[in-house]
Each structure stands twice: as C-alpha cells, then as structure tokens.
Amino acid sequence: MKRIDNCLSRLKPSHCTLMDAAAAAALEAGHIINKLYEQPHMIRYKGSIDLVTEADTASEEIILEALSQAASDIPVLAEESSSGIQEIPAGQVWIVDPLDGTTNFAHGFPWFCISIALMEAGMVRLGVIYCPVQDELFCAGHRAGAWLNGRPIKTTRESQLSRSLLATGFPYDVQKHPDPVIASLKRMLTRAQGIRRAGAAAADLAYVACGRLDGFWEIKLKPWDTAAGLLLVEEAGGKVTDFMEKPYSPFVPEILASNGLIHEDMAALLRDFSGHMS
C-alpha cells in the first residue's frame, strides 16, 4: 500500500504484515463510515452523553475480521466489545477504537477517526489513525518514524506556551463533576494562544504529531483513545506523559502530549490536578 510503504520499509519484518493489515482495515472501515455519514443514524446510549451508532459496530466488525485474518492469535481490546480493562496486558494485543468521535459523527460534525494500535509487552509498537472525511492516514512504528499519507511528519518547534495552540477534551461525566475540568481549562486558557475542543482524542494526538497542534491534555480516556496517538507523537519527536511528567501508558487515566518544548510549562499548570480527576 503506497501510503504506508515508507513506514513499512523501516519496520522489522515481523511487524510489516501487521501494519499492512491494520492500515487496510482502517481504510476499509473508513469507507463504510463515510457511506453511513450522510444517512440517518441508529443511536444507542451507553450513558447520558456517551453513545453508539451503527457506524461504530459496522467499523468494529470490519476491523476485527481483518485483524483476525492477519493474526488470529493476537487478542483485541476494542471499544464496543471490551469492558473492564484495568491493567496492561501481557504479550501482543490489538487496541481498537472503531470510531473515535461518535458524537460528532451522529451530529454531522466532520471530526472523527479510526484508531488501531499494537501493543507488545506493555509498549505500543504500531499505530494507525485514519480520518475518513479528510482521507488522512497516519501511521507510526517503533523506531520507524511517523507518517501522514506516506510523508514524514514532525511535531512543532514552538517553545512558548503563549504562542501555542492546544487541544483538550471533556470526560463523559463532566456534567456531574465539572469543577476540576473547568479549573484546569481556565489555567490553560489564560496561558496558551488558543484552545480547541473538537471531540476526538485520537485525532487530536495525530494533529500534535503532524504539527497542527502544539499540545494536548485530557483525563478519563480509555486505552483505545490514546494507544495509537501515543506512538505517533513520540515517533514524530514529541513527548507524552501523565500530568506529573511520569511515563505514560494507555492505561493511565491522564495524558499530556506535546512537542516536548512546552511540556514542562503545561505540566506545571496541570500538576495540581493529577490523580484528582480519575
């Protein structure tokens, strides 16, 4: 596949087939999502503001089948068919969000994506994020760089928080516990050049990786929201930690991602909220 050839050429052989399968699955699922996008939606609510559409389930079915055909022995953690995930799994595991930004999709707001990552012994080794409306395929491999539609991407070189464009998101229980979310947002609003809240964490992380955003933070995300984006940002030269600047894994409840140059300044503003919003 031409869009991932540059990434494939830098991967170890055992990962090439898996990356090819993940990228192909994302593109196929994205095609279905685009077809469903303009049609009336069947919506089911998992919570007061957390919903599922026919596109989530259709996309997940396509991806799970494709990944199973490529490597039937690798288990999958997927948003619509997994629950109760508490700790980092051993061995290899796929981590899949078939449609990150479901609320946007349901409202006709064109900001959503597919996220597929491969973890090995607790470390993300492959990552694919596909934004179907924009037809942008992001991919990254461990020590293989980060790529957008076949071209290399890097994080920004902005070192001043006051000149930085940041993104964030709100947890699904924000209506019940708004105070810490609003307080942390206020700190960033008064320091950064601008804040965007578009509603798809995986896409936000991809945008940090390709230099369209300088930083991102959020709480109460799930592994499928951040696994692929974590690798993209790191392979693009950025930094990803928790709010205390400790190493991040997709199973940590708070994430701070940046170009690295503004990371310390962002962490200083968020440190007081570490562990209090999980």
N, C-alpha and C positions, 0 to 999 in steps of 0.2 A: 504494500500500500504506500503510494508515493508520499503521502502526508506524514508518515512516520518512519520513512526509510533512514533519515539522518539519525534518529533516535535508535532505531534497530541496529545500525552499524556500530554503535558504541556499547550495546548491551552484551552481557555474557550470553553464550549460546542457549543456555537453559531458560533464559528469560525472553528470548526473541519470539518464540511461538506464543507465549502467554501474552506478551504485549500486543502482538498482531491480533489475537483473539479478543482482547479487551477493547482495542480500538475499533475493530469491526463490529463488535456488539454494541458499542456506544453509537456508532453511526447508524446501524440498523434500527436501534431503539429510537434514536433521534428522528429518523424518517417517519416512524409511526406517530411520535409525539407531534410533529409538525402537521401531520394529516388530521389529528384529533383537535388541534389547537383552535381551529375556526368553527368547530362543531359544538352543539350543546353538550354540556358535561353532566356526567353522573357523579354526584358528590356524596361522600360518606364522611361523617365527622368522627375523629378519634378523640377529640377534646373540644372545648368551647371554640378555639380558633385553629385547631390542628385538623386538617382534612386530607382526604384521599380521593383521587379521581380515577376514572377508567384508564387514563394515561399512565398513572403510577403502576398499576397492575399489569397493563399490557407491556410496558417497558421492562418491568422486572422479569416477566416471563421470557421475553426475548433474550435478555442478558443472561439469566440463569441457564437457559438452554445452551447458549453459545459457549459459556464458560465451562459447562459440564462436558460438552463435546471436546473442548480443547484439553481439559484435565479433570476427569471425573473424580479423581482422588482428592482434589482441593476443596474443602468446605467453603461455604459462602455465608457471610453475615450481610443480610440485606434489609433495608428499612421496613418493607411491608411484610416480610416473612420471618423476621428475627425479633426476639424480645429478651429482656432480662440479661443483656450483656453487661458484665460488671468488670471483667479483667481481661488483660491482654492474652489472646490465645497463643498456644504453642504451635510450632510448625508453620506451614503455609496456610493462609486463609485469604479469600477474596472479601473485600468490603465494598458494598454496592449501595449507592443511592440512585434509584432508577429515575427519579425526578426531584431534584432539589429546587425548591421554589414553587411548590404545588399551589399555594395560594395565588401567586402571580399568574400561573397558568390558568387557574379557574376564573380569574377576573380579566383575562385577555391582556395582561401586562407582560411584555416580552422579555422577562428576565428569569430564566430558569436553565437548568443544565442537568446532565447525567454525570455521575462520578463513580469511577471504578478504580480500586487500588488493590495491590497485592502486598500483604504483609508476610514476612518471614522471621520467625523467632522474635516477634515484637517490633520489628523495624519495617517501615514501608519501603518497598523496593521498586514498585512500578506504580505509576499513577496516570490516569486518563480522565480528563474533564471535557465534555462536549457540550457546547451551547448551540442547540439546533437552529434557533431562529437566525442567529448570526453566522451559522455554519463555521464555527471556530472550534478546532480540535486541538486541545492542549495535551501534551504528554511529557512524561519525565521518567527517567530510570536512574537507579542508584549509580552515581558516578558517570552518568550518560548525558547530563545536561537537561534543560527544559526547553520545550519546543512548542510553537504555535503554527499549525498548518505547514510544518516542515522547516520553519526558520527558527533559529535560536532566539531565546528571549532572556532578558536580564531585568532585575529589579532596578529601581531608580537610584540615582546618586544624590538625592536631596538629603541634606543633613540638618535642615532647620524644620522643627515641628511647625513653626508658624507659617511655613510655606508648603506644608504637606496636605495632601488630600487623603483622607482616611475613610474607612467604611466600618460599619458595625451592624449588629442585628439584635433583635429583642427575643427573649425566651418566650415559650408558649404560655407560661404562667405569669407574664408581665402584668396582666390586669389584676392579679391577686397580690403581687409583690413588686410594685413599681418603683419604690423609693430608691433602692441601691442602683437600679438600672438608670434612673433619671440622674442620680447624683454622679455616677461615673460618666454619663454622657455630657453633663454640664462641664465637668473638668476638661474633657477633650474639646468641646465646642469653644471654650474660651481660650484654647491654646493653638488649635490647628487652623489652617486656612479654610478647610471645609470638611464636612462630614456627609457621607452618603449612607442611606439605609435602604437598600433595594430588595433584600429578602431572599438571597440565595448565597449561603456562606461559601459553598464550593466555588461558585463563580467569582465571588469577592477575592478569594485566595488566588485564583487564576489571574485575576487582574492585578494583584500585588506582584505576582511572578513576572508578568509581562510589562510592568512599569506604568500601568494606567492608574494605579493607586499606590500610595507610599506605605500604607499600613492598614491593619485590620485587627479588631478585637471583638470577642463575643464570649458569652457564657452559656452553659447548659446545652451545648451541642452534642450530637451523637457521633460515634466513630465514622459513620458513612458520610457525615457532613464535611469532615476535615482531612481524612486519610490521604486522598489523592492530592489535595491542595497543599498539605504539609510538604510533601516531596517536591512539588512544583516550585514552591517558594524557596526551599533550601537549594535545589539544583539551579535555580536562577540567581543564586548569590545572596538571598535574603536570610532572615533569621526567624525561627519560630520557637516560642517558649510559653510557659504559663505567666501569670501576672508577676510572679516573684523572680522571673528570669531563670527558672529551673527548666530542665529538659522537658519537652512536650511530647506526649503520645496522644493518639486519637481517643484514648480512654480517660483523658484528663478533662475535668469539667470547665476549664477556662483556657482560652487561646489568645495569644498575642503574636501576630505575624507582621513583619516589616521588612524594609530594605536593609535593615541592620544598622544604618546610620542614625535613625531616630528611635531605635528600640529602647535604649536606656531612658530617654525622656518620656516615652509612652509608658514604660513600666513604672516609672516614678509616680505617674498620675493614677495608675491602676492598682498599685501595690496594696493600698488600704482596703481594696475590695476583694483581695484574694481569699478564697475559702469562705467568704460570707455570702456568696451568691450561688452556691452549688446546690 
